[in-house]
């Protein structure tokens, strides 16, 4: 029946087309194209609406897979790490006290010396001759003075001759004393007991007054110095425990801070700390580098989360926690207040409670109150 009506409709169309002229055909074609365009628009609109409805229906049952971890109170510590330098309280560069030719060097690098040890001598030949001449003159002056003194005691001779002989003798004695003091300047001696670290003069070369000649280091009084930012001046105190690592010799020590400077360097805005090294800490040498670690903050009951899971919206910081409701897990957005952070971990001061499950993986695309499927990690 339907096919019969279609055939009749087609025949009618053909008759109408045959009866129409060229103008009527163009008009009919334009009308049909407009009808086609309207139908296409309606079809596309219905398709879009159907896609939206299908997506909404599918989303009702879809969940996001996340990994969660339960938070609890734990010990949280923050550390400051800086580079320090091993130094000696007694690291002395001994200069030549007078200019002269180096006559003899009595020590070698690495030698142990005591206080007052003769380290080197400069040429003092001229002074030696002057001393010899003055000693001869002084011998004669003393003889003359002694004779004048005996005569004067017997009231023989004049007082002027006695006083002149006495003055001549005393002047020569003072001159000889001065020459001996000058001669001592040709000797370079150690002012402390220690180890010869460096000999910077050579025999036969000219030593210049005031210029460093020999370095003596006292290894029994070593210390580590380090500079910290002024931001830490209220957090670092004398007697705080520090961990010292000297990488070049593979040694580590737990020591205490012996001194904390209360003056800020205006050039780099830092202050210095000093850590004395005990004698049993062997193998350390001046100018070695040391890594100093200081625990400047501790909280024995802290709620700590990985720093990377904290998200930000404007000035707010938040994390997602997982809540279970009748066997179904949902994600909940929690605004938090973060405290200190160290080593990729952040202390949470407000916003979390002990026992909360924080989302540690899959949190990037979560929305508040979204259904989730959880995997609990340790």
C-alpha positions as CSV (number, residue, x, y, z in Angstrom):
1,X,0.0,0.0,0.0
2,X,2.8,2.4,0.9
3,X,4.7,1.6,-2.2
4,X,1.6,2.3,-4.3
5,X,1.2,5.8,-2.7
6,X,4.9,6.5,-3.3
7,X,4.5,5.6,-7.0
8,X,1.4,7.8,-7.4
9,X,3.2,10.7,-5.6
10,X,6.2,10.3,-8.0
11,X,3.9,10.3,-11.0
12,X,2.2,13.5,-9.8
13,X,5.6,15.1,-9.3
14,X,6.7,14.2,-12.8
15,X,3.5,15.6,-14.3
16,X,3.9,18.8,-12.3
17,X,7.5,19.1,-13.3
18,X,6.6,18.5,-17.0
19,X,3.9,21.1,-16.8
20,X,6.1,23.7,-15.3
21,X,8.3,26.0,-17.3
22,X,12.0,26.8,-16.6
23,X,11.1,29.7,-14.3
24,X,8.9,27.5,-12.1
25,X,11.6,24.9,-11.8
26,X,14.1,27.4,-10.5
27,X,11.6,28.7,-7.9
28,X,10.8,25.1,-6.8
29,X,14.6,24.3,-6.5
30,X,15.2,27.4,-4.3
31,X,12.3,26.4,-2.0
32,X,13.6,22.9,-1.6
33,X,17.1,24.0,-0.8
34,X,15.8,26.3,1.9
35,X,13.8,23.5,3.4
36,X,16.9,21.3,3.3
37,X,19.0,23.9,5.1
38,X,16.3,24.3,7.8
39,X,16.2,20.5,8.3
40,X,20.0,20.3,8.5
41,X,20.0,23.0,11.2
42,X,17.4,21.1,13.2
43,X,19.3,17.8,12.8
44,X,22.6,19.4,14.1
45,X,20.8,20.9,17.0
46,X,19.2,17.6,18.0
47,X,22.6,15.9,17.7
48,X,24.3,18.4,20.1
49,X,21.5,18.0,22.6
50,X,21.7,14.3,22.4
51,X,25.5,14.4,22.9
52,X,25.0,16.5,26.0
53,X,22.4,14.2,27.5
54,X,24.5,11.1,26.8
55,X,27.5,12.8,28.5
56,X,25.5,13.7,31.6
57,X,24.1,10.2,31.9
58,X,27.5,8.6,31.5
59,X,29.1,11.0,34.0
60,X,26.6,10.0,36.7
61,X,28.3,6.7,37.2
62,X,31.9,7.6,36.4
63,X,34.5,8.0,39.2
64,X,38.2,9.1,39.4
65,X,40.9,6.9,40.7
66,X,43.1,8.4,43.3
67,X,45.7,7.4,45.9
68,X,45.3,8.6,49.5
69,X,47.4,8.5,52.6
70,X,46.3,8.9,56.2
71,X,47.9,11.7,58.2
72,X,48.9,11.6,61.8
73,X,51.1,13.5,64.3
74,X,54.8,13.1,63.7
75,X,58.1,14.7,64.5
76,X,58.9,17.5,62.0
77,X,62.3,19.1,61.8
78,X,63.7,21.8,59.6
79,X,67.4,22.3,58.9
80,X,69.7,25.0,57.6
81,X,72.6,23.8,55.5
82,X,75.6,26.0,54.8
83,X,79.2,25.8,53.8
84,X,81.9,26.5,56.4
85,X,85.7,26.7,56.5
86,X,88.1,25.0,58.8
87,X,90.4,27.6,60.4
88,X,93.1,27.8,63.0
89,X,93.0,30.3,65.9
90,X,96.8,30.3,65.7
91,X,97.6,30.5,62.0
92,X,100.5,33.0,61.9
93,X,102.4,34.4,59.0
94,X,105.7,35.4,60.5
95,X,107.4,38.3,58.7
96,X,111.0,39.3,58.5
97,X,111.6,42.2,60.9
98,X,114.4,43.7,58.8
99,X,115.5,43.7,55.2
100,X,118.4,41.5,54.5
101,X,119.9,38.6,52.7
102,X,118.6,35.1,53.8
103,X,121.6,33.4,55.3
104,X,120.2,30.2,56.7
105,X,116.8,28.4,56.9
106,X,116.6,26.0,59.9
107,X,113.2,24.3,59.3
108,X,111.3,22.6,56.5
109,X,107.6,22.5,55.8
110,X,105.7,20.1,58.1
111,X,108.3,20.3,60.9
112,X,107.0,20.6,64.4
113,X,108.5,23.6,66.3
114,X,108.2,25.0,69.8
115,X,107.7,28.6,70.8
116,X,111.0,30.5,70.4
117,X,112.5,28.1,67.9
118,X,115.0,29.8,65.4
119,X,113.4,29.4,62.0
120,X,115.8,31.4,59.8
121,X,118.7,33.9,59.9
122,X,119.4,36.9,57.8
123,X,122.9,38.1,57.0
124,X,124.0,40.3,59.9
125,X,127.7,40.6,59.1
126,X,127.7,44.4,59.3
127,X,126.1,44.4,62.7
128,X,128.5,41.7,63.9
129,X,131.4,44.0,63.0
130,X,129.8,47.0,64.7
131,X,129.2,44.9,67.8
132,X,132.8,43.8,67.8
133,X,134.1,47.4,67.5
134,X,131.8,48.7,70.3
135,X,132.8,45.8,72.6
136,X,136.5,46.7,72.1
137,X,135.7,50.4,72.8
138,X,133.6,49.4,75.8
139,X,136.4,47.4,77.2
140,X,138.8,50.3,77.1
141,X,136.1,52.7,78.5
142,X,135.4,50.3,81.4
143,X,139.1,50.2,82.3
144,X,139.4,54.0,82.2
145,X,136.3,54.3,84.3
146,X,137.5,51.9,86.9
147,X,140.8,53.7,87.3
148,X,139.1,57.1,87.5
149,X,136.7,55.7,90.1
150,X,139.5,54.4,92.3
151,X,141.4,57.7,92.1
152,X,138.2,59.7,92.8
153,X,137.5,57.5,95.9
154,X,140.9,58.7,97.2
155,X,140.2,62.3,96.3
156,X,142.8,62.2,93.5
157,X,142.1,63.8,90.2
158,X,139.2,65.9,89.1
159,X,135.5,65.2,89.3
160,X,135.1,66.1,85.6
161,X,137.4,63.4,84.5
162,X,135.6,60.9,86.6
163,X,132.2,61.9,85.2
164,X,133.5,61.9,81.6
165,X,134.8,58.3,82.0
166,X,131.5,57.2,83.5
167,X,129.4,58.8,80.8
168,X,131.6,57.3,78.0
169,X,131.3,53.8,79.5
170,X,127.5,54.0,79.9
171,X,127.0,55.4,76.4
172,X,128.9,52.5,74.9
173,X,127.0,50.0,77.0
174,X,123.7,51.4,75.7
175,X,125.0,51.4,72.1
176,X,126.1,47.7,72.5
177,X,122.6,46.8,73.8
178,X,121.0,48.5,70.9
179,X,123.2,46.7,68.4
180,X,122.3,43.4,70.0
181,X,118.6,44.2,69.7
182,X,119.2,45.1,66.0
183,X,121.0,41.8,65.5
184,X,118.1,39.9,67.0
185,X,116.0,41.3,64.1
186,X,118.0,39.2,61.7
187,X,116.6,36.1,63.4
188,X,113.1,34.8,62.5
189,X,111.7,32.8,65.5
190,X,108.4,31.1,66.1
191,X,106.1,33.0,68.5
192,X,104.0,29.8,69.1
193,X,104.3,26.0,69.1
194,X,102.9,24.5,66.0
195,X,103.7,23.1,62.5
196,X,105.6,24.8,59.8
197,X,103.0,25.2,57.0
198,X,104.8,27.2,54.4
199,X,108.3,28.6,53.9
200,X,108.1,31.5,51.5
201,X,111.8,32.6,51.6
202,X,114.9,31.0,50.2
203,X,118.5,31.0,51.1
204,X,120.4,33.6,49.1
205,X,117.3,35.7,48.4
206,X,116.5,39.1,49.9
207,X,113.9,39.1,52.6
208,X,111.9,42.3,52.9
209,X,110.9,43.8,56.3
210,X,107.2,43.3,57.0
211,X,106.7,40.7,54.3
212,X,105.5,37.2,55.2
213,X,108.4,34.7,55.4
214,X,107.2,31.5,57.3
215,X,103.7,30.4,58.2
216,X,103.2,28.5,61.5
217,X,99.9,26.7,62.2
218,X,98.7,25.3,65.5
219,X,96.5,22.4,64.6
220,X,95.4,21.7,68.2
221,X,93.1,24.7,68.1
222,X,91.0,24.4,64.9
223,X,87.5,25.7,64.4
224,X,84.9,25.9,61.7
225,X,83.4,29.3,60.8
226,X,80.3,29.8,58.7
227,X,78.1,32.7,57.6
228,X,74.3,32.6,57.9
229,X,71.6,34.9,56.5
230,X,70.4,37.5,59.0
231,X,66.9,35.9,58.8
232,X,68.2,33.1,61.1
233,X,69.8,35.2,63.8
234,X,66.9,34.6,66.3
235,X,66.9,30.9,65.6
236,X,70.5,30.0,66.0
237,X,72.0,30.1,69.5
238,X,75.1,29.2,71.4
239,X,75.4,25.5,72.4
240,X,73.0,24.4,69.6
241,X,73.9,21.0,68.2
242,X,75.2,21.0,64.6
243,X,76.2,18.2,62.2
244,X,79.5,18.8,60.4
245,X,80.5,16.9,57.3
246,X,84.0,17.2,55.9
247,X,83.6,15.6,52.4
248,X,87.3,15.6,51.4
249,X,88.3,13.3,54.2
250,X,84.9,11.5,54.6
251,X,84.5,12.5,58.3
252,X,81.3,13.6,60.1
253,X,81.0,15.1,63.6
254,X,78.2,16.3,65.9
255,X,79.5,19.4,67.6
256,X,78.1,22.5,69.4
257,X,78.1,26.1,68.4
258,X,80.6,28.0,70.6
259,X,80.0,31.6,69.4
260,X,77.2,33.4,67.5
261,X,78.0,36.9,66.3
262,X,75.4,39.5,67.1
263,X,76.6,41.9,64.4
264,X,75.2,41.8,60.9
265,X,77.7,42.3,58.0
266,X,76.2,45.3,56.1
267,X,77.8,44.1,52.8
268,X,76.2,40.7,52.6
269,X,73.6,40.8,55.4
270,X,75.0,37.8,57.2
271,X,76.3,36.9,60.7
272,X,79.0,34.4,61.7
273,X,79.0,31.4,63.9
274,X,82.0,29.5,65.3
275,X,82.3,25.8,66.1
276,X,85.4,24.6,67.9
277,X,86.9,21.3,66.8
278,X,88.0,18.9,69.6
279,X,91.5,17.5,69.5
280,X,90.2,14.0,68.8
281,X,88.8,15.1,65.4
282,X,91.9,14.3,63.5
283,X,92.9,14.8,59.9
284,X,91.4,18.2,59.6
285,X,93.5,21.0,58.1
286,X,93.0,24.7,57.8
287,X,91.0,25.9,54.8
288,X,89.2,22.6,54.3
289,X,85.5,23.0,53.3
290,X,82.8,21.7,55.7
291,X,79.1,21.3,55.3
292,X,77.3,22.5,58.5
293,X,73.7,21.4,59.2
294,X,71.7,23.1,61.9
295,X,68.3,22.0,63.2
296,X,66.6,25.4,63.6
297,X,63.0,24.3,64.0
298,X,61.3,21.2,65.5
299,X,57.6,20.2,66.2
300,X,57.1,16.9,67.9
301,X,53.3,16.8,67.0
302,X,53.0,18.0,63.5
303,X,50.6,17.1,60.7
304,X,52.8,16.9,57.6
305,X,51.8,16.5,53.9
306,X,53.9,16.4,50.7
307,X,54.6,19.9,49.5
308,X,53.6,19.1,45.9
309,X,49.9,18.2,46.7
310,X,49.2,21.7,48.0
311,X,47.3,23.7,45.4
312,X,46.6,27.5,45.3
313,X,43.7,29.6,44.3
314,X,44.6,33.3,44.7
315,X,45.9,33.7,48.2
316,X,44.2,30.4,49.4
317,X,46.0,27.1,49.8
318,X,44.1,23.9,49.7
319,X,44.3,20.1,49.5
320,X,41.8,17.4,48.7
321,X,40.8,14.8,51.4
322,X,38.8,11.6,50.8
323,X,35.6,11.1,52.8
324,X,33.7,7.8,52.9
325,X,29.9,8.0,52.9
326,X,27.9,4.8,52.9
327,X,30.6,2.9,51.1
328,X,31.1,5.6,48.5
329,X,34.2,7.9,48.6
330,X,34.0,11.5,47.7
331,X,36.7,14.2,47.4
332,X,36.4,17.3,49.6
333,X,38.4,20.5,49.2
334,X,40.0,21.7,52.4
335,X,41.4,25.2,52.9
336,X,44.7,24.9,54.9
337,X,47.2,27.1,56.6
338,X,50.7,25.9,55.9
339,X,53.6,26.3,58.4
340,X,57.3,25.4,57.9
341,X,58.5,23.2,55.0
342,X,61.7,21.2,54.5
343,X,62.8,18.4,52.2
344,X,59.5,18.4,50.2
345,X,57.3,18.1,53.3
346,X,55.1,20.9,54.7
347,X,53.7,21.3,58.2
348,X,49.9,22.0,58.3
349,X,48.8,24.3,61.1
350,X,45.1,24.5,60.2
351,X,42.7,22.7,58.0
352,X,43.5,19.0,58.7
353,X,42.9,16.6,61.5
354,X,44.6,13.5,62.6
355,X,43.2,10.5,60.7
356,X,42.2,12.5,57.6
357,X,42.9,10.8,54.2
358,X,44.7,13.2,51.9
359,X,44.8,12.7,48.2
360,X,48.4,12.3,47.1
361,X,47.9,11.1,43.5
362,X,45.2,12.1,41.0
363,X,44.3,15.4,42.8
364,X,45.0,17.7,39.8
365,X,41.6,17.4,38.1
366,X,39.4,16.8,41.2
367,X,36.4,18.9,42.0
368,X,34.7,19.4,45.4
369,X,32.3,16.5,46.3
370,X,33.4,14.5,43.2
371,X,33.0,10.7,43.5
372,X,36.4,8.9,43.7
373,X,37.8,5.4,43.9
374,X,40.6,5.3,46.4
375,X,43.7,3.3,46.9
376,X,45.2,3.7,50.4
377,X,48.9,3.8,50.6
378,X,51.2,3.6,53.6
